[in-house]
Amino acid sequence: MNTLKNKSIFRINPRRIISDVEKEIFDAWFRTWEDAAKNDLKIDMELFSDSFTRQDEIVGIYDHDAEKCIGMAFFRYINFNDPTSKKDSYFKEWPEHAQAKLIEKGKDVAVCSQFTVTADYRKTRTPFKWKDALMYSITHHFVHNTQSDVMTGAVRVNKGVNRSSYGTGAVSLVSNLENKDYNALEDLVAFYRENVSIALKNTKWLELEQLLETSQGDQNKNAA
């Protein structure tokens, strides 16, 4: 069983990949999605680096003992007062009613995508599944490090990522929507700030917070 020792939450600027840690985070994303396209999604998908570098932030968990990225998610920040936001490609599969409900508590939106647990960590676990630990990390980041009113999610159903999201306070907007690009079913969810703040007070997440804090030490020096 893996432990949380020397594992830390990271936060990097994807437009400035300099350190070895940052390079591993990029390589881990590329490897994971290249393999997923071929062996999981069974689609012909060519990856380009700008899918990574055009984001505002990358948040995830890093294993400093193995020098490997455990998982990550992408963040972009938009405001629906800008009329171009409704035409953002992220929302191309979203029904209008889902977009409207997403912003009913505020128009500053954190667009979270590419939820990724790397291959070496999918079947290993701490007292927490890495999928759940990653979901905690990104929701904690949303609440404590952003000014956004709400965070989006288009979460895979068959991988159980939807269940992880509901455990951290997500609200369902649309269930079992077919993602035509990935040939997969997804739930469209909204993480409203108040809901997430309440959910993260659950003893389970407070325990994980303490474990990650204990394990971090000075390892966040690589954060942007």
Buried (B, 14 or more C-beta within 10 A) or exposed (E): EBEBEBBBBBBBBBEEBEEEBBEBBBEBBBBBBEEBBEEBBEEEEEEEEEBBBEBBBBBBBBBBEBEBBBBBBBBBBBBBEEEEBEEBEBBEBBEEEBBEBBBEEBBBBBBBBBBBBBEBBBEEBBEBBBBBBBBBBBBBBBBEEBEBBBBBBBBBBEBEBBBBBBBBBBBBBBEEBEBEEBEBBBBBBBBBBEBBBEBBEEEBBEEBBEBBEEBBEEBEEBBB
